[in-house]
Amino acid sequence: MEDIIHNSTKYNLVDQNFDINLLSQYKLFIKLHKTGVTVFVVDSSNSRCLALEKYQYELALTDNALIVSLQNVWSNHNFLNAGFWKEVVVIPSDLKFAFVPSELLSTEIKAVDYLRLNAPVNLANTLVKQADSPDYKTTCCFSIGKSLYEWVNSYYPTISTKVIHNNTCFLWGLYKLNQGKQKKLFVNVEGDIVTIVSIDGKNLKYINSFEFHSESDFVYYIMLVVQELNIPAKEVELKIWGSFDEESDYIPELKKYIKHVQLGKRPTGLKFNYQFDEISEFHNFDVLSAYDINI
C-alpha cells in the first residue's frame, strides 16, 4: 500500500495464505494510539499470524482527529473494509485505565468511579469498560471514546466489536511467558507511553504507564519504579518490548543504570511465516499476545 496523505506506512506484511473468503475464521485486532494504528490478523483455526501492519499519522489530540487519520487508512485498504470476521477487537493504548485487585472490587462501586481515580472521565462522550485478568486477580477499568467506538462499529455492523486495553493484553502475554517462574521487571513501549510491570511469581506487584518525551524521561520512570519497589538496581532483571528502533538510545541509556536488560520476543504459540522476520521480535508483544485472550 502506498503512503496516504498525512499518514505513512511503517510496515505492511500479509501472509500469502491470507484468504478473503475465510474471514469467518479470522480475528482482527486493531490497536489504537494517538500517533499510529497497528493491525493484526490471526487465523483462529491454527494460530497463524496472517497480517501485521502499522500506520503512523500526525498526533491526534482528539477522537475526531484520530477518526480522520483512521479513515484515511481504512478507505485505501485491501481488507479492513471487509465484514464477516470471526471477531473484531479494538485495543486502546493510552493512559486512561485503572487496575483494581479482585478482592477490592465492589458491586456498589462502578467501573467509572475506579477509573476516575486515575483519569478524568466525561460519560457524555466516553464508554467505560472493564476486563478481568483472573490469572493476576485484577480487573482493568478503562475507556474508549463513543464516537471512536461507533466509527469502528460502522465498518463491522454484523459483529459485536470487543474492546480491551493494551495493558490487559500485555499482562496476558506476561502470564503465558512467565508462568510464575521468576521475579522480574517487564517494560512495554508504545509511542510516547512506557508501561512498567513488576511480577513476583504469580503475583502482580505493580503496573503503571507513564508518558515520556526523551530517553532520560524513559530511564527516569523506570528507575522511579525500581526505587518505589525497593529493589537494588544491581539485582533488577528487566525484559523490554516496544515500538522503538533497534538503533535507538533507549537500551544503552537504560544499561547505564540496570545491568540485566533483555529484549523480549514474540509470544510463543503464535505461528509466523518468513516475511514477518523483517519486524523485530520485540515489537507488538501486547497486541500479538491477544490472539488467544478470552474477552
SERO-4910 file (N, C-alpha, C, O; in steps of 0.05 Angstrom, whole numbers):
BEGIN
 pado doro    nc1    nc2    nc3   cac1   cac2   cac3    cc1    cc2    cc3    oc1    oc2    oc3
  Met    A     17    -24      0      0      0      0     18     25      0     38     26     14
  Glu    A     10     44    -15     25     69    -17     19     87      7     -2     85     19
  Asp    A     38    105     12     34    124     34      9    140     29      2    147      6
  Ile    A     -5    147     50    -30    162     49    -25    190     58     -7    195     73
  Ile    A    -42    209     49    -39    236     57    -39    239     87    -57    229    100
  His    A    -19    251     98    -15    255    127     -8    229    142     -3    230    166
  Asn    A     -9    207    128     -3    181    141     22    169    128     29    177    105
  Ser    A     35    150    141     56    136    129     54    107    138     46    101    160
  Thr    A     62     89    120     62     60    126     89     53    137    109     54    123
  Lys    A     89     44    162    115     35    174    121      7    164    144      1    156
  Tyr    A    102    -11    165    104    -37    152     77    -48    146     57    -40    158
  Asn    A     76    -65    126     51    -75    116     56   -104    106     62   -108     82
  Leu    A     53   -123    123     61   -151    117     36   -169    118     21   -169    138
  Val    A     32   -184     97      9   -202     95     19   -229     86     34   -232     66
  Asp    A     11   -250    100     18   -278     94      5   -285     67    -18   -277     61
  Gln    A     19   -301     51      9   -309     25    -16   -327     28    -31   -331      9
  Asn    A    -20   -338     52    -43   -356     56    -68   -341     64    -89   -353     68
  Phe    A    -66   -314     67    -89   -298     74   -110   -301     52   -105   -297     28
  Asp    A   -135   -309     60   -156   -314     41   -181   -298     49   -193   -304     70
  Ile    A   -188   -279     33   -211   -261     40   -237   -277     43   -256   -267     56
  Asn    A   -238   -301     32   -262   -318     33   -263   -333     60   -283   -347     65
  Leu    A   -242   -331     76   -242   -346    102   -243   -327    126   -235   -334    148
  Leu    A   -253   -303    121   -254   -283    143   -269   -293    168   -264   -285    190
  Ser    A   -288   -311    163   -304   -321    186   -288   -337    206   -298   -343    228
  Gln    A   -263   -344    199   -246   -358    218   -222   -341    227   -204   -350    241
  Tyr    A   -222   -316    217   -200   -297    224   -209   -277    246   -232   -268    246
  Lys    A   -190   -271    264   -195   -250    283   -179   -225    275   -156   -226    267
  Leu    A   -192   -202    277   -180   -176    270   -175   -160    296   -194   -155    310
  Phe    A   -150   -152    301   -144   -136    324   -134   -109    314   -118   -107    296
  Ile    A   -144    -88    327   -138    -60    319   -128    -45    344   -144    -38    361
  Lys    A   -102    -40    345    -91    -26    368    -88      4    361    -75     11    341
  Leu    A   -101     21    377   -102     49    372    -84     65    390    -86     63    415
  His    A    -68     82    379    -52    101    394    -55    128    380    -63    129    357
  Lys    A    -50    150    394    -55    176    383    -36    183    360    -40    203    346
  Thr    A    -15    167    356      3    172    334      5    149    314     21    150    295
  Gly    A    -11    128    318    -10    106    299    -29     84    305    -40     83    327
  Val    A    -34     67    286    -52     44    289    -37     18    280    -24     18    259
  Thr    A    -40     -3    295    -29    -29    289    -52    -48    282    -71    -50    297
  Val    A    -49    -62    260    -69    -81    251    -57   -109    252    -36   -114    241
  Phe    A    -72   -128    264    -62   -155    268    -85   -174    261   -107   -171    272
  Val    A    -80   -193    243   -100   -213    236    -88   -241    242    -66   -247    235
  Val    A   -104   -257    256    -95   -284    263   -117   -304    254   -141   -299    256
  Asp    A   -108   -327    243   -126   -349    236   -131   -365    262   -113   -378    272
  Ser    A   -156   -364    271   -162   -377    297   -161   -407    295   -161   -421    315
  Ser    A   -161   -418    270   -161   -447    267   -133   -459    272   -130   -483    278
  Asn    A   -112   -443    268    -85   -454    272    -65   -434    285    -41   -439    286
  Ser    A    -76   -411    295    -59   -392    309    -36   -381    292    -14   -377    301
  Arg    A    -42   -377    266    -22   -366    248    -27   -336    244    -50   -328    238
  Cys    A     -6   -321    246     -8   -292    240    -10   -289    210      8   -298    195
  Leu    A    -31   -276    201    -36   -272    172    -30   -244    163    -25   -240    139
  Ala    A    -31   -225    181    -25   -197    173    -15   -182    197    -26   -185    219
  Leu    A      4   -165    193     14   -147    214     23   -121    200     42   -121    184
  Glu    A      8   -100    207     13    -74    194     13    -52    214      0    -53    235
  Lys    A     28    -31    208     29     -8    225     29     17    208     45     20    189
  Tyr    A     11     36    215      9     61    201     13     84    221      1     84    243
  Gln    A     29    103    214     34    126    231     21    151    219     18    153    195
  Tyr    A     12    169    237     -1    193    228      6    216    247     18    212    268
  Glu    A     -2    240    240      3    263    257    -11    259    284    -32    247    285
  Leu    A      1    270    305    -10    268    331    -40    276    332    -47    298    324
  Ala    A    -57    258    341    -86    263    342    -93    270    371    -92    253    389
  Leu    A   -100    295    375   -105    305    402   -134    300    410   -141    302    434
  Thr    A   -152    294    391   -180    288    397   -188    263    382   -175    254    364
  Asp    A   -211    252    391   -222    228    377   -229    235    349   -226    218    331
  Asn    A   -239    259    344   -247    266    317   -222    267    298   -224    258    275
  Ala    A   -200    278    309   -176    278    293   -165    250    288   -156    244    266
  Leu    A   -168    233    308   -160    205    305   -177    191    284   -166    176    267
  Ile    A   -202    196    284   -220    183    264   -213    192    236   -214    175    218
  Val    A   -206    217    232   -198    227    206   -174    211    196   -173    203    173
  Ser    A   -154    207    213   -130    193    206   -136    163    200   -126    152    181
  Leu    A   -153    152    216   -161    124    212   -177    120    186   -173    101    172
  Gln    A   -194    140    181   -209    139    156   -191    138    131   -197    124    112
  Asn    A   -170    153    132   -151    152    110   -139    125    106   -134    116     84
  Val    A   -134    111    128   -123     84    126   -144     64    116   -139     49     97
  Trp    A   -168     65    128   -189     46    120   -198     49     91   -203     30     77
  Ser    A   -200     74     82   -211     79     56   -193     69     33   -202     66     11
  Asn    A   -167     65     39   -149     56     19   -139     27     24   -120     18     11
  His    A   -153     13     41   -143    -13     50   -155    -36     35   -178    -35     25
  Asn    A   -140    -58     33   -149    -82     18   -169    -99     33   -187   -111     20
  Phe    A   -167   -100     60   -185   -119     74   -199   -107     99   -217   -119    109
  Leu    A   -190    -83    108   -202    -72    132   -232    -64    128   -247    -63    147
  Asn    A   -239    -60    103   -267    -53     98   -285    -77     97   -310    -74     97
  Ala    A   -274   -101     96   -290   -125     95   -304   -131    121   -293   -125    142
  Gly    A   -327   -144    119   -341   -152    143   -338   -182    147   -321   -195    135
  Phe    A   -355   -193    165   -357   -222    170   -332   -234    181   -326   -258    176
  Trp    A   -317   -219    197   -295   -230    212   -306   -248    235   -329   -245    243
  Lys    A   -290   -266    244   -298   -283    267   -300   -265    292   -318   -269    308
  Glu    A   -282   -246    294   -281   -228    317   -266   -203    310   -246   -204    295
  Val    A   -275   -180    320   -261   -155    317   -256   -144    344   -275   -141    360
  Val    A   -231   -138    350   -223   -128    377   -208   -102    374   -188   -100    360
  Val    A   -218    -81    388   -205    -55    388   -189    -53    414   -199    -60    436
  Ile    A   -164    -44    412   -146    -43    435   -135    -15    438   -116     -7    425
  Pro    A   -147      1    456   -137     28    462   -110     26    476   -106      9    494
  Ser    A    -91     43    468    -65     44    481    -61     72    490    -52     90    476
  Asp    A    -68     77    516    -67    104    527    -64    102    557    -59     81    568
  Leu    A    -68    125    570    -64    127    600    -91    125    615    -91    128    639
  Lys    A   -112    121    600   -139    121    613   -147     93    623   -163     80    610
  Phe    A   -135     85    644   -141     58    655   -135     58    685   -121     76    696
  Ala    A   -146     38    699   -141     34    727   -144      5    733   -165     -7    728
  Phe    A   -123     -8    745   -125    -36    753   -134    -37    782   -123    -23    799
  Val    A   -153    -55    787   -164    -58    814   -161    -87    822   -171   -105    808
  Pro    A   -148    -93    845   -146   -120    855   -173   -132    859   -192   -119    868
  Ser    A   -176   -157    852   -203   -170    852   -216   -169    880   -240   -166    882
  Glu    A   -200   -171    901   -211   -171    928   -222   -143    936   -237   -141    955
  Leu    A   -214   -123    921   -224    -96    927   -247    -87    910   -260    -66    914
  Leu    A   -254   -104    890   -277    -97    873   -303    -98    889   -307   -116    905
  Ser    A   -320    -79    884   -346    -78    898   -368    -74    878   -366    -58    860
  Thr    A   -390    -88    882   -413    -85    864   -426    -58    869   -442    -48    852
  Glu    A   -419    -45    891   -431    -19    897   -415      4    884   -424     27    884
  Ile    A   -392     -2    874   -375     18    861   -374     13    831   -367    -10    823
  Lys    A   -380     32    815   -380     28    786   -351     30    775   -333     42    787
  Ala    A   -348     18    751   -322     19    738   -312     47    734   -288     53    736
  Val    A   -331     65    727   -324     93    721   -312    106    746   -295    124    744
  Asp    A   -321     98    770   -311    110    795   -282    102    800   -266    117    809
  Tyr    A   -276     77    794   -249     68    796   -231     82    776   -209     91    782
  Leu    A   -241     85    752   -226     98    731   -220    127    737   -198    137    731
  Arg    A   -239    140    749   -236    168    756   -214    173    777   -205    196    780
  Leu    A   -205    152    790   -183    155    809   -156    160    794   -137    170    805
  Asn    A   -157    154    768   -132    155    752   -134    173    728   -114    182    717
  Ala    A   -159    179    719   -162    195    694   -189    208    694   -208    197    705
  Pro    A   -191    232    683   -217    246    680   -235    231    661   -226    221    640
  Val    A   -261    230    667   -280    216    650   -305    233    646   -317    242    665
  Asn    A   -312    237    621   -337    250    614   -355    230    601   -351    223    578
  Leu    A   -376    221    615   -393    199    605   -410    208    581   -422    192    568
  Ala    A   -411    234    576   -426    244    553   -413    235    527   -427    231    507
  Asn    A   -387    231    527   -374    223    502   -355    200    506   -337    195    489
  Thr    A   -358    185    528   -339    163    534   -354    138    543   -374    139    557
  Leu    A   -344    115    533   -354     89    543   -334     78    562   -310     78    556
  Val    A   -343     69    585   -325     57    605   -329     27    604   -352     17    606
  Lys    A   -307     12    603   -307    -17    601   -290    -28    624   -275    -14    637
  Gln    A   -293    -54    628   -275    -68    646   -269    -96    636   -286   -109    623
  Ala    A   -245   -105    642   -236   -132    633   -220   -144    655   -202   -132    667
  Asp    A   -226   -170    661   -212   -184    682   -186   -196    673   -183   -204    650
  Ser    A   -166   -197    691   -142   -212    688   -141   -232    711   -126   -228    730
  Pro    A   -157   -254    709   -160   -272    732   -134   -285    741   -131   -292    764
  Asp    A   -115   -288    722    -90   -301    730    -74   -284    749    -59   -295    766
  Tyr    A    -78   -258    748    -65   -240    767    -85   -227    786    -78   -208    801
  Lys    A   -109   -237    786   -130   -229    805   -134   -199    805   -133   -186    826
  Thr    A   -138   -188    782   -142   -160    779   -161   -154    756   -165   -170    738
  Thr    A   -173   -130    756   -191   -121    735   -182    -94    725   -176    -76    741
  Cys    A   -183    -91    699   -176    -65    687   -201    -50    680   -218    -59    665
  Cys    A   -204    -26    691   -225     -8    684   -213     13    665   -193     25    671
  Phe    A   -225     16    642   -214     34    621   -236     46    604   -259     41    609
  Ser    A   -228     63    585   -248     77    570   -241     78    540   -217     74    533
  Ile    A   -261     84    524   -257     90    496   -278    110    488   -300    110    498
  Gly    A   -271    129    470   -289    149    462   -313    137    447   -310    119    431
  Lys    A   -337    147    453   -361    137    440   -360    139    410   -366    121    395
  Ser    A   -351    163    400   -351    167    371   -331    149    358   -335    139    335
  Leu    A   -308    143    371   -288    125    361   -299     97    359   -295     83    339
  Tyr    A   -312     88    380   -323     61    381   -345     58    360   -346     37    346
  Glu    A   -362     78    357   -383     77    337   -372     77    309   -383     64    291
  Trp    A   -350     92    305   -338     93    278   -328     65    270   -332     56    248
  Val    A   -314     51    289   -304     24    283   -328      6    278   -328    -10    259
  Asn    A   -349      8    295   -372     -9    292   -386     -6    265   -398    -25    255
  Ser    A   -384     18    254   -398     24    229   -386      7    206   -400      2    186
  Tyr    A   -362     -2    209   -349    -19    188   -356    -48    192   -355    -64    173
  Tyr    A   -365    -56    216   -370    -84    222   -397    -87    236   -398    -96    258
  Pro    A   -418    -80    222   -445    -79    234   -456   -106    242   -474   -108    259
  Thr    A   -446   -128    230   -456   -154    237   -441   -167    260   -447   -189    269
  Ile    A   -421   -152    271   -404   -163    293   -406   -145    317   -407   -120    314
  Ser    A   -407   -156    341   -406   -141    365   -376   -136    371   -363   -153    383
  Thr    A   -367   -111    364   -338   -105    368   -331   -106    397   -345    -94    414
  Lys    A   -309   -119    403   -300   -121    431   -277   -101    436   -264    -92    417
  Val    A   -274    -93    461   -254    -73    468   -239    -83    492   -250    -93    512
  Ile    A   -212    -81    491   -195    -88    514   -171    -70    514   -160    -63    493
  His    A   -162    -62    537   -139    -44    539   -113    -59    533   -111    -83    539
  Asn    A    -94    -45    521    -69    -59    513    -54    -69    538    -39    -89    535
  Asn    A    -57    -57    561    -43    -67    585    -54    -93    595    -40   -109    607
  Thr    A    -80    -99    590    -91   -125    596    -79   -146    577    -73   -168    586
  Cys    A    -75   -139    552    -62   -157    533    -33   -162    541    -24   -184    540
  Phe    A    -20   -141    550      8   -143    559     10   -163    583     27   -180    584
  Leu    A     -8   -160    602     -8   -177    626    -13   -206    618     -1   -225    629
  Trp    A    -32   -210    599    -38   -237    590    -13   -250    577     -7   -273    581
  Gly    A      1   -234    561     25   -244    548     46   -251    569     60   -271    566
  Leu    A     49   -234    589     68   -239    611     61   -264    627     79   -279    634
  Tyr    A     36   -269    631     28   -292    646     36   -318    631     47   -336    643
  Lys    A     31   -318    605     38   -342    589     68   -345    588     78   -368    587
  Leu    A     82   -323    587    111   -323    586    124   -332    612    142   -349    612
  Asn    A    115   -320    634    128   -323    660    119   -347    675    135   -361    687
  Gln    A     93   -352    675     81   -375    689     91   -378    718     96   -400    727
  Gly    A     94   -355    731    101   -355    759    130   -364    765    136   -371    788
  Lys    A    147   -363    745    174   -374    749    193   -354    762    211   -362    777
  Gln    A    191   -329    755    212   -310    762    202   -284    773    178   -277    769
  Lys    A    219   -271    787    213   -244    797    228   -225    778    253   -223    779
  Lys    A    213   -210    762    225   -193    742    210   -167    739    187   -164    748
  Leu    A    223   -149    725    210   -124    716    206   -126    686    224   -133    672
  Phe    A    182   -119    677    175   -121    649    167    -93    639    152    -79    653
  Val    A    176    -86    615    170    -59    605    160    -62    576    170    -78    560
  Asn    A    140    -45    570    129    -44    543    127    -15    534    118      2    550
  Val    A    136     -9    510    136     19    500    118     20    475    121      5    456
  Glu    A    100     39    476     83     45    452     82     75    448     70     90    463
  Gly    A     96     83    427     98    112    422    111    127    445    135    121    451
  Asp    A     97    145    457    108    160    480     98    150    507     98    165    526
  Ile    A     89    125    508     79    113    533     96     89    540    100     71    524
  Val    A    107     89    565    121     66    575    105     54    598     97     67    616
  Thr    A    101     28    596     86     13    616    106     -5    631    122    -19    619
  Ile    A    105     -4    658    123    -19    675    108    -38    692     89    -30    706
  Val    A    116    -63    692    102    -84    707    122    -99    725    144   -105    716
  Ser    A    115   -103    750    131   -120    767    115   -144    775     92   -142    785
  Ile    A    127   -168    771    114   -193    778    132   -209    796    156   -212    791
  Asp    A    121   -219    817    135   -237    836    121   -264    836    100   -267    848
  Gly    A    133   -283    822    119   -308    818     93   -305    803     94   -296    779
  Lys    A     71   -311    815     45   -308    802     30   -283    813      6   -280    808
  Asn    A     45   -267    828     32   -243    840     40   -218    825     64   -212    821
  Leu    A     20   -203    816     24   -177    804     30   -156    826     12   -151    842
  Lys    A     54   -146    826     61   -127    848     57    -98    839     52    -80    856
  Tyr    A     59    -93    813     58    -65    804     52    -64    774     62    -80    759
  Ile    A     36    -45    766     32    -38    738     24     -9    736      6      1    750
  Asn    A     38      5    718     31     33    713     43     42    686     62     30    677
  Ser    A     32     63    675     42     74    650     49    103    653     35    117    668
  Phe    A     69    112    638     78    140    640     82    151    612     91    136    594
  Glu    A     76    176    609     82    190    583    110    201    585    117    215    605
  Phe    A    127    196    565    154    207    566    160    220    539    147    216    519
  His    A    181    237    540    188    253    516    217    252    509    226    265    490
  Ser    A    233    236    523    261    234    517    272    208    530    258    195    546
  Glu    A    296    200    522    309    176    533    313    180    563    310    161    579
  Ser    A    320    204    572    324    209    600    298    206    616    298    196    638
  Asp    A    275    216    604    249    211    617    243    182    620    235    172    641
  Phe    A    248    167    598    244    138    597    258    124    620    246    109    635
  Val    A    284    130    623    300    118    644    291    127    672    290    111    691
  Tyr    A    283    153    674    275    164    699    251    148    711    251    141    734
  Tyr    A    231    143    694    207    130    704    213    101    712    201     91    731
  Ile    A    230     88    697    237     60    705    251     60    731    246     43    748
  Met    A    271     78    734    286     79    759    268     88    783    272     79    805
  Leu    A    249    105    777    230    113    798    214     89    808    210     86    832
  Val    A    206     71    790    191     47    799    210     28    814    202     16    834
  Val    A    235     26    804    254      8    818    258     18    847    259      1    865
  Gln    A    260     44    850    263     55    878    237     50    894    239     44    918
  Glu    A    214     55    881    189     51    896    185     23    905    174     18    926
  Leu    A    195      4    889    192    -24    896    215    -34    914    216    -57    923
  Asn    A    234    -15    920    256    -21    938    273    -44    928    280    -62    943
  Ile    A    279    -44    902    296    -65    890    323    -53    884    324    -33    869
  Pro    A    345    -64    894    372    -54    887    376    -56    857    370    -76    845
  Ala    A    385    -34    845    388    -33    816    405    -56    805    399    -67    783
  Lys    A    425    -64    820    443    -86    810    429   -113    810    439   -132    797
  Glu    A    406   -115    824    392   -140    825    368   -141    805    355   -162    802
  Val    A    363   -119    792    340   -118    774    345   -134    749    366   -131    736
  Glu    A    326   -151    742    326   -164    716    302   -153    700    279   -156    709
  Leu    A    308   -142    678    288   -127    663    286   -138    634    306   -141    620
  Lys    A    261   -143    626    256   -151    598    238   -130    586    219   -120    598
  Ile    A    245   -122    561    232   -100    548    222   -106    520    236   -119    504
  Trp    A    198    -97    514    187    -98    487    179    -69    479    178    -52    496
  Gly    A    174    -65    453    165    -38    446    167    -31    417    178    -46    401
  Ser    A    158     -7    411    157      3    383    181     19    376    182     31    354
  Phe    A    202     18    393    227     33    387    244     18    366    241     -6    363
  Asp    A    262     32    354    280     20    334    304      9    349    312     18    370
  Glu    A    316    -12    337    339    -25    350    363     -6    354    378     -9    373
  Glu    A    365     14    336    388     32    338    382     56    357    399     74    360
  Ser    A    359     56    370    352     78    388    370     77    413    384     57    418
  Asp    A    369     99    429    386    100    452    373     90    478    384     91    499
  Tyr    A    349     79    475    334     70    499    350     49    515    354     52    539
  Ile    A    359     28    502    372      6    516    400     15    526    406     10    549
  Pro    A    417     27    509    443     36    520    440     55    544    455     53    563
  Glu    A    420     73    543    416     91    565    407     76    590    416     83    613
  Leu    A    390     57    586    380     41    609    401     24    622    402     21    646
  Lys    A    419     14    605    441     -4    616    462     11    632    478     -1    645
  Lys    A    461     38    631    478     53    649    470     50    678    487     54    696
  Tyr    A    445     42    683    435     40    710    426     12    717    427      4    741
  Ile    A    418     -4    697    410    -31    702    426    -50    685    426    -47    660
  Lys    A    440    -69    697    458    -86    682    443   -107    666    450   -111    642
  His    A    423   -119    678    410   -142    665    385   -132    649    363   -132    660
  Val    A    389   -125    624    367   -116    607    366   -134    583    386   -138    569
  Gln    A    343   -145    577    340   -164    556    316   -156    538    295   -149    548
  Leu    A    320   -157    512    298   -152    493    280   -176    492    289   -199    491
  Gly    A    254   -171    494    235   -193    493    231   -204    466    241   -194    446
  Lys    A    216   -226    465    210   -239    439    179   -242    436    164   -235    453
  Arg    A    172   -252    413    143   -255    407    131   -276    425    145   -293    436
  Pro    A    104   -275    428     90   -295    444     94   -323    432     93   -327    407
  Thr    A     99   -342    449    101   -370    439     73   -380    433     53   -371    444
  Gly    A     71   -399    414     45   -410    407     33   -396    382     15   -407    370
  Leu    A     43   -373    375     34   -359    352     53   -364    329     78   -360    332
  Lys    A     43   -372    306     60   -380    283     63   -357    264     45   -341    259
  Phe    A     88   -355    252     94   -334    233    108   -346    209    124   -364    211
  Asn    A    101   -335    185    115   -342    161    140   -325    159    143   -306    174
  Tyr    A    157   -331    140    184   -319    138    182   -288    133    201   -274    142
  Gln    A    161   -278    120    161   -250    113    158   -232    138    164   -208    136
  Phe    A    150   -243    160    148   -227    184    175   -224    199    177   -210    219
  Asp    A    195   -237    188    222   -236    201    233   -207    199    251   -201    215
  Glu    A    224   -191    181    235   -164    179    226   -145    202    237   -124    205
  Ile    A    207   -154    218    199   -139    241    213   -150    266    213   -175    270
  Ser    A    225   -133    281    240   -142    305    221   -158    324    197   -151    327
  Glu    A    231   -179    336    215   -196    353    205   -182    378    185   -191    390
  Phe    A    217   -160    386    208   -146    410    186   -126    404    177   -112    422
  His    A    177   -124    379    155   -106    372    128   -121    376    126   -145    372
  Asn    A    108   -105    383     80   -114    382     72   -137    402     53   -151    397
  Phe    A     88   -140    423     82   -162    442     54   -161    453     41   -181    456
  Asp    A     44   -137    460     18   -135    472     -4   -143    454    -21   -160    461
  Val    A     -5   -132    429    -27   -139    411    -24   -168    401    -45   -181    398
  Leu    A      0   -178    397      3   -205    389     -5   -225    411    -16   -247    405
  Ser    A     -1   -217    436     -8   -235    458    -39   -238    460    -48   -257    472
  Ala    A    -54   -220    447    -83   -221    449    -95   -242    432   -120   -246    433
  Tyr    A    -79   -256    416    -91   -275    396   -108   -296    409   -127   -306    396
  Asp    A   -103   -304    434   -119   -325    446   -131   -315    473   -138   -332    490
  Ile    A   -133   -289    477   -144   -279    502   -174   -282    502   -187   -280    481
  Asn    A   -185   -288    525   -214   -291    528   -226   -265    537   -222   -256    559
  Ile    A   -242   -252    519   -254   -226    525   -283   -229    530   -297   -209    535
***
